[in-house]
Amino acid sequence: YCGSDVGLDFQSPINYINYVAYLGGEHRHLFDPIELERVLVRAGFSNVSSVDRDPLIDPEWRAHDSIYATGVRA
């Protein structure tokens, strides 16, 4: 199933992987930096950009499978 209620619009390469992940029902959503920034902008954030992992927030062992972004919401 592919519809707007699951957030797939295929404007980011990760959405093709999301489509496959949804087929098994095991994931909610996968992100790449492009898609994470797009979702934040659609949610009303401005000044959105990718950032490096902050070791004060996320442990080192998660660095290989995590992405980070920041933004401002008024």
Predicted model as a PDB file, atoms N, CA, C, CB and O in Angstrom, pLDDT in the B-factor column:
MODEL        1                                                                  
ATOM      1  N   TYR A   1       0.843  -1.187   0.000  1.00 41.00           N  
ATOM      2  CA  TYR A   1       0.000   0.000   0.000  1.00 41.00           C  
ATOM      3  C   TYR A   1       0.870   1.226   0.000  1.00 41.00           C  
ATOM      4  CB  TYR A   1      -0.949   0.011   1.204  1.00 41.00           C  
ATOM      5  O   TYR A   1       1.852   1.295   0.740  1.00 41.00           O  
ATOM      6  N   CYS A   2       0.533   2.172  -0.802  1.00 45.00           N  
ATOM      7  CA  CYS A   2       1.297   3.414  -0.859  1.00 45.00           C  
ATOM      8  C   CYS A   2       0.322   4.568  -0.961  1.00 45.00           C  
ATOM      9  CB  CYS A   2       2.294   3.418  -2.057  1.00 45.00           C  
ATOM     10  O   CYS A   2      -0.354   4.717  -1.979  1.00 45.00           O  
ATOM     11  N   GLY A   3       0.237   5.373   0.057  1.00 46.00           N  
ATOM     12  CA  GLY A   3      -0.670   6.504   0.038  1.00 46.00           C  
ATOM     13  C   GLY A   3      -0.157   7.629   0.898  1.00 46.00           C  
ATOM     14  O   GLY A   3       0.833   7.473   1.614  1.00 46.00           O  
ATOM     15  N   SER A   4      -0.830   8.770   0.832  1.00 47.00           N  
ATOM     16  CA  SER A   4      -0.358   9.936   1.566  1.00 47.00           C  
ATOM     17  C   SER A   4      -0.427   9.734   3.068  1.00 47.00           C  
ATOM     18  CB  SER A   4      -1.160  11.151   1.180  1.00 47.00           C  
ATOM     19  O   SER A   4       0.300  10.398   3.808  1.00 47.00           O  
ATOM     20  N   ASP A   5      -1.289   8.827   3.543  1.00 49.00           N  
ATOM     21  CA  ASP A   5      -1.388   8.624   4.982  1.00 49.00           C  
ATOM     22  C   ASP A   5      -0.168   7.933   5.560  1.00 49.00           C  
ATOM     23  CB  ASP A   5      -2.615   7.826   5.303  1.00 49.00           C  
ATOM     24  O   ASP A   5       0.003   7.930   6.779  1.00 49.00           O  
ATOM     25  N   VAL A   6       0.681   7.351   4.740  1.00 52.00           N  
ATOM     26  CA  VAL A   6       1.917   6.753   5.238  1.00 52.00           C  
ATOM     27  C   VAL A   6       3.129   7.599   4.865  1.00 52.00           C  
ATOM     28  CB  VAL A   6       2.079   5.337   4.690  1.00 52.00           C  
ATOM     29  O   VAL A   6       4.261   7.186   5.117  1.00 52.00           O  
ATOM     30  N   GLY A   7       2.923   8.751   4.283  1.00 56.00           N  
ATOM     31  CA  GLY A   7       4.012   9.683   4.037  1.00 56.00           C  
ATOM     32  C   GLY A   7       4.899   9.382   2.848  1.00 56.00           C  
ATOM     33  O   GLY A   7       6.010   9.908   2.772  1.00 56.00           O  
ATOM     34  N   LEU A   8       4.453   8.561   1.920  1.00 60.00           N  
ATOM     35  CA  LEU A   8       5.284   8.233   0.764  1.00 60.00           C  
ATOM     36  C   LEU A   8       4.869   9.056  -0.440  1.00 60.00           C  
ATOM     37  CB  LEU A   8       5.196   6.738   0.439  1.00 60.00           C  
ATOM     38  O   LEU A   8       3.749   8.927  -0.934  1.00 60.00           O  
ATOM     39  N   ASP A   9       5.767   9.897  -0.905  1.00 70.00           N  
ATOM     40  CA  ASP A   9       5.491  10.656  -2.122  1.00 70.00           C  
ATOM     41  C   ASP A   9       6.612  10.495  -3.143  1.00 70.00           C  
ATOM     42  CB  ASP A   9       5.293  12.134  -1.790  1.00 70.00           C  
ATOM     43  O   ASP A   9       6.571  11.097  -4.216  1.00 70.00           O  
ATOM     44  N   PHE A  10       7.618   9.679  -2.806  1.00 73.00           N  
ATOM     45  CA  PHE A  10       8.719   9.328  -3.705  1.00 73.00           C  
ATOM     46  C   PHE A  10       9.488  10.538  -4.225  1.00 73.00           C  
ATOM     47  CB  PHE A  10       8.188   8.544  -4.867  1.00 73.00           C  
ATOM     48  O   PHE A  10       9.993  10.521  -5.347  1.00 73.00           O  
ATOM     49  N   GLN A  11       9.577  11.598  -3.399  1.00 78.00           N  
ATOM     50  CA  GLN A  11      10.397  12.752  -3.757  1.00 78.00           C  
ATOM     51  C   GLN A  11      11.787  12.659  -3.149  1.00 78.00           C  
ATOM     52  CB  GLN A  11       9.722  14.039  -3.311  1.00 78.00           C  
ATOM     53  O   GLN A  11      12.620  13.541  -3.357  1.00 78.00           O  
ATOM     54  N   SER A  12      12.036  11.605  -2.405  1.00 79.00           N  
ATOM     55  CA  SER A  12      13.344  11.372  -1.797  1.00 79.00           C  
ATOM     56  C   SER A  12      13.695   9.907  -2.024  1.00 79.00           C  
ATOM     57  CB  SER A  12      13.348  11.733  -0.259  1.00 79.00           C  
ATOM     58  O   SER A  12      12.812   9.054  -1.943  1.00 79.00           O  
ATOM     59  N   PRO A  13      14.948   9.591  -2.305  1.00 80.00           N  
ATOM     60  CA  PRO A  13      15.323   8.199  -2.547  1.00 80.00           C  
ATOM     61  C   PRO A  13      14.953   7.242  -1.412  1.00 80.00           C  
ATOM     62  CB  PRO A  13      16.792   8.121  -2.790  1.00 80.00           C  
ATOM     63  O   PRO A  13      14.666   6.072  -1.664  1.00 80.00           O  
ATOM     64  N   ILE A  14      14.957   7.723  -0.172  1.00 79.00           N  
ATOM     65  CA  ILE A  14      14.642   6.836   0.942  1.00 79.00           C  
ATOM     66  C   ILE A  14      13.205   6.329   0.874  1.00 79.00           C  
ATOM     67  CB  ILE A  14      14.876   7.553   2.262  1.00 79.00           C  
ATOM     68  O   ILE A  14      12.895   5.288   1.453  1.00 79.00           O  
ATOM     69  N   ASN A  15      12.330   7.037   0.184  1.00 76.00           N  
ATOM     70  CA  ASN A  15      10.937   6.602   0.113  1.00 76.00           C  
ATOM     71  C   ASN A  15      10.763   5.306  -0.664  1.00 76.00           C  
ATOM     72  CB  ASN A  15      10.097   7.678  -0.514  1.00 76.00           C  
ATOM     73  O   ASN A  15       9.790   4.586  -0.439  1.00 76.00           O  
ATOM     74  N   TYR A  16      11.673   4.995  -1.565  1.00 75.00           N  
ATOM     75  CA  TYR A  16      11.606   3.706  -2.255  1.00 75.00           C  
ATOM     76  C   TYR A  16      11.920   2.575  -1.280  1.00 75.00           C  
ATOM     77  CB  TYR A  16      12.586   3.673  -3.455  1.00 75.00           C  
ATOM     78  O   TYR A  16      11.323   1.500  -1.348  1.00 75.00           O  
ATOM     79  N   ILE A  17      12.861   2.827  -0.372  1.00 74.00           N  
ATOM     80  CA  ILE A  17      13.158   1.843   0.667  1.00 74.00           C  
ATOM     81  C   ILE A  17      11.994   1.770   1.658  1.00 74.00           C  
ATOM     82  CB  ILE A  17      14.480   2.199   1.400  1.00 74.00           C  
ATOM     83  O   ILE A  17      11.627   0.686   2.110  1.00 74.00           O  
ATOM     84  N   ASN A  18      11.416   2.924   1.993  1.00 70.00           N  
ATOM     85  CA  ASN A  18      10.247   2.936   2.873  1.00 70.00           C  
ATOM     86  C   ASN A  18       9.128   2.069   2.318  1.00 70.00           C  
ATOM     87  CB  ASN A  18       9.747   4.364   3.074  1.00 70.00           C  
ATOM     88  O   ASN A  18       8.478   1.338   3.065  1.00 70.00           O  
ATOM     89  N   TYR A  19       8.904   2.146   1.032  1.00 73.00           N  
ATOM     90  CA  TYR A  19       7.839   1.352   0.419  1.00 73.00           C  
ATOM     91  C   TYR A  19       8.057  -0.137   0.683  1.00 73.00           C  
ATOM     92  CB  TYR A  19       7.770   1.620  -1.096  1.00 73.00           C  
ATOM     93  O   TYR A  19       7.120  -0.853   1.039  1.00 73.00           O  
ATOM     94  N   VAL A  20       9.284  -0.597   0.509  1.00 70.00           N  
ATOM     95  CA  VAL A  20       9.602  -2.000   0.757  1.00 70.00           C  
ATOM     96  C   VAL A  20       9.444  -2.317   2.249  1.00 70.00           C  
ATOM     97  CB  VAL A  20      11.043  -2.326   0.279  1.00 70.00           C  
ATOM     98  O   VAL A  20       8.914  -3.370   2.604  1.00 70.00           O  
ATOM     99  N   ALA A  21       9.897  -1.421   3.114  1.00 68.00           N  
ATOM    100  CA  ALA A  21       9.793  -1.657   4.563  1.00 68.00           C  
ATOM    101  C   ALA A  21       8.340  -1.746   5.002  1.00 68.00           C  
ATOM    102  CB  ALA A  21      10.505  -0.544   5.343  1.00 68.00           C  
ATOM    103  O   ALA A  21       8.008  -2.562   5.862  1.00 68.00           O  
ATOM    104  N   TYR A  22       7.481  -0.934   4.437  1.00 69.00           N  
ATOM    105  CA  TYR A  22       6.062  -0.956   4.801  1.00 69.00           C  
ATOM    106  C   TYR A  22       5.402  -2.264   4.407  1.00 69.00           C  
ATOM    107  CB  TYR A  22       5.330   0.205   4.146  1.00 69.00           C  
ATOM    108  O   TYR A  22       4.470  -2.710   5.076  1.00 69.00           O  
ATOM    109  N   LEU A  23       5.866  -2.884   3.342  1.00 66.00           N  
ATOM    110  CA  LEU A  23       5.241  -4.109   2.865  1.00 66.00           C  
ATOM    111  C   LEU A  23       5.226  -5.187   3.941  1.00 66.00           C  
ATOM    112  CB  LEU A  23       5.962  -4.618   1.631  1.00 66.00           C  
ATOM    113  O   LEU A  23       4.272  -5.961   4.024  1.00 66.00           O  
ATOM    114  N   GLY A  24       6.262  -5.247   4.758  1.00 61.00           N  
ATOM    115  CA  GLY A  24       6.320  -6.235   5.826  1.00 61.00           C  
ATOM    116  C   GLY A  24       5.667  -5.770   7.115  1.00 61.00           C  
ATOM    117  O   GLY A  24       5.504  -6.564   8.041  1.00 61.00           O  
ATOM    118  N   GLY A  25       5.291  -4.501   7.196  1.00 62.00           N  
ATOM    119  CA  GLY A  25       4.655  -3.961   8.378  1.00 62.00           C  
ATOM    120  C   GLY A  25       5.571  -3.815   9.577  1.00 62.00           C  
ATOM    121  O   GLY A  25       5.092  -3.664  10.701  1.00 62.00           O  
ATOM    122  N   GLU A  26       6.889  -3.856   9.361  1.00 60.00           N  
ATOM    123  CA  GLU A  26       7.821  -3.813  10.480  1.00 60.00           C  
ATOM    124  C   GLU A  26       8.312  -2.407  10.830  1.00 60.00           C  
ATOM    125  CB  GLU A  26       8.994  -4.679  10.175  1.00 60.00           C  
ATOM    126  O   GLU A  26       8.805  -2.205  11.939  1.00 60.00           O  
ATOM    127  N   HIS A  27       8.198  -1.446   9.944  1.00 61.00           N  
ATOM    128  CA  HIS A  27       8.713  -0.105  10.187  1.00 61.00           C  
ATOM    129  C   HIS A  27       7.603   0.920  10.051  1.00 61.00           C  
ATOM    130  CB  HIS A  27       9.856   0.218   9.223  1.00 61.00           C  
ATOM    131  O   HIS A  27       6.624   0.709   9.335  1.00 61.00           O  
ATOM    132  N   ARG A  28       7.768   2.021  10.743  1.00 67.00           N  
ATOM    133  CA  ARG A  28       6.872   3.159  10.594  1.00 67.00           C  
ATOM    134  C   ARG A  28       7.362   4.070   9.473  1.00 67.00           C  
ATOM    135  CB  ARG A  28       6.761   3.940  11.916  1.00 67.00           C  
ATOM    136  O   ARG A  28       6.610   4.420   8.563  1.00 67.00           O  
ATOM    137  N   HIS A  29       8.627   4.445   9.557  1.00 72.00           N  
ATOM    138  CA  HIS A  29       9.195   5.324   8.538  1.00 72.00           C  
ATOM    139  C   HIS A  29      10.716   5.296   8.654  1.00 72.00           C  
ATOM    140  CB  HIS A  29       8.653   6.781   8.686  1.00 72.00           C  
ATOM    141  O   HIS A  29      11.259   5.278   9.759  1.00 72.00           O  
ATOM    142  N   LEU A  30      11.387   5.293   7.533  1.00 74.00           N  
ATOM    143  CA  LEU A  30      12.838   5.407   7.470  1.00 74.00           C  
ATOM    144  C   LEU A  30      13.158   6.787   6.916  1.00 74.00           C  
ATOM    145  CB  LEU A  30      13.475   4.270   6.590  1.00 74.00           C  
ATOM    146  O   LEU A  30      12.398   7.325   6.110  1.00 74.00           O  
ATOM    147  N   PHE A  31      14.255   7.350   7.332  1.00 84.00           N  
ATOM    148  CA  PHE A  31      14.630   8.686   6.881  1.00 84.00           C  
ATOM    149  C   PHE A  31      16.037   8.691   6.315  1.00 84.00           C  
ATOM    150  CB  PHE A  31      14.521   9.688   8.026  1.00 84.00           C  
ATOM    151  O   PHE A  31      16.898   7.921   6.741  1.00 84.00           O  
ATOM    152  N   ASP A  32      16.255   9.567   5.355  1.00 87.00           N  
ATOM    153  CA  ASP A  32      17.589   9.968   4.947  1.00 87.00           C  
ATOM    154  C   ASP A  32      17.637  11.475   5.220  1.00 87.00           C  
ATOM    155  CB  ASP A  32      17.899   9.605   3.407  1.00 87.00           C  
ATOM    156  O   ASP A  32      16.603  12.056   5.550  1.00 87.00           O  
ATOM    157  N   PRO A  33      18.782  12.120   5.098  1.00 91.00           N  
ATOM    158  CA  PRO A  33      18.840  13.559   5.412  1.00 91.00           C  
ATOM    159  C   PRO A  33      17.855  14.392   4.598  1.00 91.00           C  
ATOM    160  CB  PRO A  33      20.242  14.079   5.177  1.00 91.00           C  
ATOM    161  O   PRO A  33      17.269  15.338   5.124  1.00 91.00           O  
ATOM    162  N   ILE A  34      17.664  14.057   3.331  1.00 91.00           N  
ATOM    163  CA  ILE A  34      16.732  14.810   2.482  1.00 91.00           C  
ATOM    164  C   ILE A  34      15.309  14.711   3.034  1.00 91.00           C  
ATOM    165  CB  ILE A  34      16.778  14.287   1.023  1.00 91.00           C  
ATOM    166  O   ILE A  34      14.623  15.721   3.188  1.00 91.00           O  
ATOM    167  N   GLU A  35      14.881  13.503   3.324  1.00 89.00           N  
ATOM    168  CA  GLU A  35      13.511  13.295   3.795  1.00 89.00           C  
ATOM    169  C   GLU A  35      13.296  13.875   5.187  1.00 89.00           C  
ATOM    170  CB  GLU A  35      13.177  11.811   3.799  1.00 89.00           C  
ATOM    171  O   GLU A  35      12.235  14.440   5.454  1.00 89.00           O  
ATOM    172  N   LEU A  36      14.269  13.753   6.075  1.00 92.00           N  
ATOM    173  CA  LEU A  36      14.136  14.316   7.416  1.00 92.00           C  
ATOM    174  C   LEU A  36      13.941  15.821   7.341  1.00 92.00           C  
ATOM    175  CB  LEU A  36      15.366  13.979   8.271  1.00 92.00           C  
ATOM    176  O   LEU A  36      13.079  16.369   8.028  1.00 92.00           O  
ATOM    177  N   GLU A  37      14.728  16.490   6.521  1.00 94.00           N  
ATOM    178  CA  GLU A  37      14.578  17.934   6.371  1.00 94.00           C  
ATOM    179  C   GLU A  37      13.230  18.294   5.761  1.00 94.00           C  
ATOM    180  CB  GLU A  37      15.705  18.495   5.512  1.00 94.00           C  
ATOM    181  O   GLU A  37      12.600  19.258   6.195  1.00 94.00           O  
ATOM    182  N   ARG A  38      12.778  17.548   4.774  1.00 91.00           N  
ATOM    183  CA  ARG A  38      11.473  17.808   4.144  1.00 91.00           C  
ATOM    184  C   ARG A  38      10.341  17.665   5.149  1.00 91.00           C  
ATOM    185  CB  ARG A  38      11.245  16.854   2.963  1.00 91.00           C  
ATOM    186  O   ARG A  38       9.429  18.491   5.171  1.00 91.00           O  
ATOM    187  N   VAL A  39      10.385  16.624   5.985  1.00 90.00           N  
ATOM    188  CA  VAL A  39       9.330  16.396   6.976  1.00 90.00           C  
ATOM    189  C   VAL A  39       9.310  17.535   8.002  1.00 90.00           C  
ATOM    190  CB  VAL A  39       9.536  15.032   7.688  1.00 90.00           C  
ATOM    191  O   VAL A  39       8.240  17.991   8.406  1.00 90.00           O  
ATOM    192  N   LEU A  40      10.472  17.982   8.411  1.00 93.00           N  
ATOM    193  CA  LEU A  40      10.522  19.088   9.371  1.00 93.00           C  
ATOM    194  C   LEU A  40       9.953  20.376   8.777  1.00 93.00           C  
ATOM    195  CB  LEU A  40      11.962  19.321   9.833  1.00 93.00           C  
ATOM    196  O   LEU A  40       9.227  21.104   9.454  1.00 93.00           O  
ATOM    197  N   VAL A  41      10.277  20.656   7.527  1.00 94.00           N  
ATOM    198  CA  VAL A  41       9.732  21.850   6.869  1.00 94.00           C  
ATOM    199  C   VAL A  41       8.210  21.737   6.756  1.00 94.00           C  
ATOM    200  CB  VAL A  41      10.367  22.041   5.461  1.00 94.00           C  
ATOM    201  O   VAL A  41       7.496  22.700   7.037  1.00 94.00           O  
ATOM    202  N   ARG A  42       7.712  20.570   6.348  1.00 91.00           N  
ATOM    203  CA  ARG A  42       6.256  20.373   6.246  1.00 91.00           C  
ATOM    204  C   ARG A  42       5.574  20.488   7.598  1.00 91.00           C  
ATOM    205  CB  ARG A  42       5.946  19.011   5.632  1.00 91.00           C  
ATOM    206  O   ARG A  42       4.397  20.839   7.666  1.00 91.00           O  
ATOM    207  N   ALA A  43       6.288  20.200   8.667  1.00 92.00           N  
ATOM    208  CA  ALA A  43       5.725  20.295  10.017  1.00 92.00           C  
ATOM    209  C   ALA A  43       5.784  21.724  10.564  1.00 92.00           C  
ATOM    210  CB  ALA A  43       6.467  19.351  10.959  1.00 92.00           C  
ATOM    211  O   ALA A  43       5.352  21.979  11.688  1.00 92.00           O  
ATOM    212  N   GLY A  44       6.317  22.646   9.772  1.00 94.00           N  
ATOM    213  CA  GLY A  44       6.314  24.042  10.173  1.00 94.00           C  
ATOM    214  C   GLY A  44       7.626  24.588  10.700  1.00 94.00           C  
ATOM    215  O   GLY A  44       7.673  25.717  11.189  1.00 94.00           O  
ATOM    216  N   PHE A  45       8.697  23.803  10.609  1.00 96.00           N  
ATOM    217  CA  PHE A  45       9.998  24.285  11.054  1.00 96.00           C  
ATOM    218  C   PHE A  45      10.657  25.102   9.949  1.00 96.00           C  
ATOM    219  CB  PHE A  45      10.903  23.107  11.469  1.00 96.00           C  
ATOM    220  O   PHE A  45      10.453  24.841   8.763  1.00 96.00           O  
ATOM    221  N   SER A  46      11.451  26.094  10.353  1.00 96.00           N  
ATOM    222  CA  SER A  46      12.244  26.875   9.401  1.00 96.00           C  
ATOM    223  C   SER A  46      13.718  26.723   9.778  1.00 96.00           C  
ATOM    224  CB  SER A  46      11.810  28.393   9.398  1.00 96.00           C  
ATOM    225  O   SER A  46      14.051  26.143  10.811  1.00 96.00           O  
ATOM    226  N   ASN A  47      14.587  27.250   8.928  1.00 96.00           N  
ATOM    227  CA  ASN A  47      16.036  27.144   9.154  1.00 96.00           C  
ATOM    228  C   ASN A  47      16.453  25.698   9.413  1.00 96.00           C  
ATOM    229  CB  ASN A  47      16.461  28.030  10.337  1.00 96.00           C  
ATOM    230  O   ASN A  47      17.268  25.430  10.295  1.00 96.00           O  
ATOM    231  N   VAL A  48      15.896  24.780   8.651  1.00 97.00           N  
ATOM    232  CA  VAL A  48      16.158  23.351   8.823  1.00 97.00           C  
ATOM    233  C   VAL A  48      17.472  22.990   8.140  1.00 97.00           C  
ATOM    234  CB  VAL A  48      14.991  22.499   8.251  1.00 97.00           C  
ATOM    235  O   VAL A  48      17.733  23.399   7.009  1.00 97.00           O  
ATOM    236  N   SER A  49      18.289  22.222   8.843  1.00 95.00           N  
ATOM    237  CA  SER A  49      19.530  21.736   8.243  1.00 95.00           C  
ATOM    238  C   SER A  49      19.999  20.486   8.980  1.00 95.00           C  
ATOM    239  CB  SER A  49      20.628  22.832   8.277  1.00 95.00           C  
ATOM    240  O   SER A  49      19.677  20.271  10.149  1.00 95.00           O  
ATOM    241  N   SER A  50      20.760  19.676   8.269  1.00 93.00           N  
ATOM    242  CA  SER A  50      21.358  18.488   8.874  1.00 93.00           C  
ATOM    243  C   SER A  50      22.480  18.923   9.809  1.00 93.00           C  
ATOM    244  CB  SER A  50      21.893  17.508   7.783  1.00 93.00           C  
ATOM    245  O   SER A  50      23.167  19.913   9.557  1.00 93.00           O  
ATOM    246  N   VAL A  51      22.652  18.175  10.883  1.00 92.00           N  
ATOM    247  CA  VAL A  51      23.719  18.469  11.848  1.00 92.00           C  
ATOM    248  C   VAL A  51      24.413  17.175  12.236  1.00 92.00           C  
ATOM    249  CB  VAL A  51      23.156  19.187  13.109  1.00 92.00           C  
ATOM    250  O   VAL A  51      23.887  16.085  12.011  1.00 92.00           O  
ATOM    251  N   ASP A  52      25.582  17.301  12.812  1.00 91.00           N  
ATOM    252  CA  ASP A  52      26.315  16.147  13.317  1.00 91.00           C  
ATOM    253  C   ASP A  52      25.687  15.638  14.611  1.00 91.00           C  
ATOM    254  CB  ASP A  52      27.793  16.503  13.543  1.00 91.00           C  
ATOM    255  O   ASP A  52      24.963  16.368  15.290  1.00 91.00           O  
ATOM    256  N   ARG A  53      25.963  14.414  14.936  1.00 89.00           N  
ATOM    257  CA  ARG A  53      25.484  13.819  16.179  1.00 89.00           C  
ATOM    258  C   ARG A  53      26.027  14.596  17.366  1.00 89.00           C  
ATOM    259  CB  ARG A  53      25.892  12.337  16.272  1.00 89.00           C  
ATOM    260  O   ARG A  53      27.202  14.958  17.403  1.00 89.00           O  
ATOM    261  N   ASP A  54      25.162  14.845  18.328  1.00 88.00           N  
ATOM    262  CA  ASP A  54      25.567  15.501  19.568  1.00 88.00           C  
ATOM    263  C   ASP A  54      25.785  14.416  20.617  1.00 88.00           C  
ATOM    264  CB  ASP A  54      24.495  16.551  20.044  1.00 88.00           C  
ATOM    265  O   ASP A  54      24.820  13.768  21.021  1.00 88.00           O  
ATOM    266  N   PRO A  55      27.010  14.197  21.069  1.00 89.00           N  
ATOM    267  CA  PRO A  55      27.273  13.119  22.028  1.00 89.00           C  
ATOM    268  C   PRO A  55      26.567  13.315  23.363  1.00 89.00           C  
ATOM    269  CB  PRO A  55      28.753  12.999  22.265  1.00 89.00           C  
ATOM    270  O   PRO A  55      26.449  12.365  24.138  1.00 89.00           O  
ATOM    271  N   LEU A  56      26.098  14.516  23.647  1.00 89.00           N  
ATOM    272  CA  LEU A  56      25.343  14.750  24.879  1.00 89.00           C  
ATOM    273  C   LEU A  56      23.904  14.258  24.774  1.00 89.00           C  
ATOM    274  CB  LEU A  56      25.353  16.228  25.221  1.00 89.00           C  
ATOM    275  O   LEU A  56      23.231  14.061  25.786  1.00 89.00           O  
ATOM    276  N   ILE A  57      23.442  14.062  23.546  1.00 86.00           N  
ATOM    277  CA  ILE A  57      22.059  13.633  23.321  1.00 86.00           C  
ATOM    278  C   ILE A  57      21.975  12.167  22.921  1.00 86.00           C  
ATOM    279  CB  ILE A  57      21.412  14.493  22.249  1.00 86.00           C  
ATOM    280  O   ILE A  57      21.094  11.444  23.387  1.00 86.00           O  
ATOM    281  N   ASP A  58      22.875  11.732  22.070  1.00 86.00           N  
ATOM    282  CA  ASP A  58      22.801  10.382  21.509  1.00 86.00           C  
ATOM    283  C   ASP A  58      24.128   9.661  21.696  1.00 86.00           C  
ATOM    284  CB  ASP A  58      22.423  10.431  20.014  1.00 86.00           C  
ATOM    285  O   ASP A  58      25.177  10.226  21.386  1.00 86.00           O  
ATOM    286  N   PRO A  59      24.110   8.436  22.191  1.00 87.00           N  
ATOM    287  CA  PRO A  59      25.357   7.707  22.458  1.00 87.00           C  
ATOM    288  C   PRO A  59      26.107   7.320  21.178  1.00 87.00           C  
ATOM    289  CB  PRO A  59      25.056   6.454  23.264  1.00 87.00           C  
ATOM    290  O   PRO A  59      25.518   7.224  20.102  1.00 87.00           O  
ATOM    291  N   GLU A  60      27.382   7.107  21.317  1.00 89.00           N  
ATOM    292  CA  GLU A  60      28.255   6.762  20.196  1.00 89.00           C  
ATOM    293  C   GLU A  60      27.783   5.521  19.440  1.00 89.00           C  
ATOM    294  CB  GLU A  60      29.664   6.544  20.693  1.00 89.00           C  
ATOM    295  O   GLU A  60      27.879   5.475  18.214  1.00 89.00           O  
ATOM    296  N   TRP A  61      27.273   4.512  20.159  1.00 87.00           N  
ATOM    297  CA  TRP A  61      26.888   3.267  19.496  1.00 87.00           C  
ATOM    298  C   TRP A  61      25.751   3.460  18.501  1.00 87.00           C  
ATOM    299  CB  TRP A  61      26.488   2.240  20.525  1.00 87.00           C  
ATOM    300  O   TRP A  61      25.531   2.591  17.657  1.00 87.00           O  
ATOM    301  N   ARG A  62      25.017   4.581  18.574  1.00 80.00           N  
ATOM    302  CA  ARG A  62      23.951   4.852  17.615  1.00 80.00           C  
ATOM    303  C   ARG A  62      24.423   5.676  16.420  1.00 80.00           C  
ATOM    304  CB  ARG A  62      22.819   5.566  18.303  1.00 80.00           C  
ATOM    305  O   ARG A  62      23.645   5.915  15.496  1.00 80.00           O  
ATOM    306  N   ALA A  63      25.661   6.108  16.421  1.00 80.00           N  
ATOM    307  CA  ALA A  63      26.161   7.019  15.381  1.00 80.00           C  
ATOM    308  C   ALA A  63      26.065   6.424  13.986  1.00 80.00           C  
ATOM    309  CB  ALA A  63      27.597   7.395  15.667  1.00 80.00           C  
ATOM    310  O   ALA A  63      25.824   7.157  13.027  1.00 80.00           O  
ATOM    311  N   HIS A  64      26.244   5.135  13.846  1.00 79.00           N  
ATOM    312  CA  HIS A  64      26.254   4.525  12.508  1.00 79.00           C  
ATOM    313  C   HIS A  64      24.875   4.433  11.866  1.00 79.00           C  
ATOM    314  CB  HIS A  64      26.849   3.150  12.586  1.00 79.00           C  
ATOM    315  O   HIS A  64      24.786   4.288  10.647  1.00 79.00           O  
ATOM    316  N   ASP A  65      23.791   4.512  12.647  1.00 76.00           N  
ATOM    317  CA  ASP A  65      22.464   4.377  12.047  1.00 76.00           C  
ATOM    318  C   ASP A  65      21.529   5.528  12.390  1.00 76.00           C  
ATOM    319  CB  ASP A  65      21.840   3.087  12.484  1.00 76.00           C  
ATOM    320  O   ASP A  65      20.309   5.378  12.319  1.00 76.00           O  
ATOM    321  N   SER A  66      22.085   6.663  12.756  1.00 83.00           N  
ATOM    322  CA  SER A  66      21.267   7.822  13.108  1.00 83.00           C  
ATOM    323  C   SER A  66      21.628   9.016  12.225  1.00 83.00           C  
ATOM    324  CB  SER A  66      21.449   8.181  14.598  1.00 83.00           C  
ATOM    325  O   SER A  66      22.771   9.174  11.796  1.00 83.00           O  
ATOM    326  N   ILE A  67      20.626   9.844  11.968  1.00 88.00           N  
ATOM    327  CA  ILE A  67      20.837  11.119  11.287  1.00 88.00           C  
ATOM    328  C   ILE A  67      20.197  12.202  12.137  1.00 88.00           C  
ATOM    329  CB  ILE A  67      20.240  11.109   9.832  1.00 88.00           C  
ATOM    330  O   ILE A  67      19.301  11.924  12.934  1.00 88.00           O  
ATOM    331  N   TYR A  68      20.650  13.420  11.972  1.00 91.00           N  
ATOM    332  CA  TYR A  68      20.220  14.498  12.846  1.00 91.00           C  
ATOM    333  C   TYR A  68      19.946  15.758  12.025  1.00 91.00           C  
ATOM    334  CB  TYR A  68      21.283  14.774  13.930  1.00 91.00           C  
ATOM    335  O   TYR A  68      20.598  16.018  11.013  1.00 91.00           O  
ATOM    336  N   ALA A  69      18.973  16.525  12.485  1.00 94.00           N  
ATOM    337  CA  ALA A  69      18.664  17.794  11.860  1.00 94.00           C  
ATOM    338  C   ALA A  69      18.197  18.750  12.946  1.00 94.00           C  
ATOM    339  CB  ALA A  69      17.591  17.634  10.744  1.00 94.00           C  
ATOM    340  O   ALA A  69      17.772  18.336  14.025  1.00 94.00           O  
ATOM    341  N   THR A  70      18.284  20.011  12.642  1.00 94.00           N  
ATOM    342  CA  THR A  70      17.804  21.033  13.561  1.00 94.00           C  
ATOM    343  C   THR A  70      16.917  21.999  12.788  1.00 94.00           C  
ATOM    344  CB  THR A  70      18.987  21.782  14.242  1.00 94.00           C  
ATOM    345  O   THR A  70      17.037  22.132  11.569  1.00 94.00           O  
ATOM    346  N   GLY A  71      16.037  22.665  13.502  1.00 96.00           N  
ATOM    347  CA  GLY A  71      15.156  23.638  12.898  1.00 96.00           C  
ATOM    348  C   GLY A  71      14.535  24.510  13.970  1.00 96.00           C  
ATOM    349  O   GLY A  71      14.678  24.244  15.163  1.00 96.00           O  
ATOM    350  N   VAL A  72      13.845  25.550  13.538  1.00 96.00           N  
ATOM    351  CA  VAL A  72      13.206  26.485  14.449  1.00 96.00           C  
ATOM    352  C   VAL A  72      11.712  26.459  14.173  1.00 96.00           C  
ATOM    353  CB  VAL A  72      13.787  27.926  14.292  1.00 96.00           C  
ATOM    354  O   VAL A  72      11.277  26.511  13.023  1.00 96.00           O  
ATOM    355  N   ARG A  73      10.942  26.380  15.233  1.00 90.00           N  
ATOM    356  CA  ARG A  73       9.485  26.430  15.082  1.00 90.00           C  
ATOM    357  C   ARG A  73       8.950  27.536  15.960  1.00 90.00           C  
ATOM    358  CB  ARG A  73       8.824  25.069  15.446  1.00 90.00           C  
ATOM    359  O   ARG A  73       9.142  27.539  17.176  1.00 90.00           O  
ATOM    360  N   ALA A  74       8.285  28.460  15.333  1.00 75.00           N  
ATOM    361  CA  ALA A  74       7.750  29.613  16.073  1.00 75.00           C  
ATOM    362  C   ALA A  74       6.460  29.277  16.788  1.00 75.00           C  
ATOM    363  CB  ALA A  74       7.520  30.783  15.135  1.00 75.00           C  
ATOM    364  O   ALA A  74       5.882  30.136  17.454  1.00 75.00           O  
TER     365      ALA A  74                                                      
ENDMDL                                                                          
END                                                                             
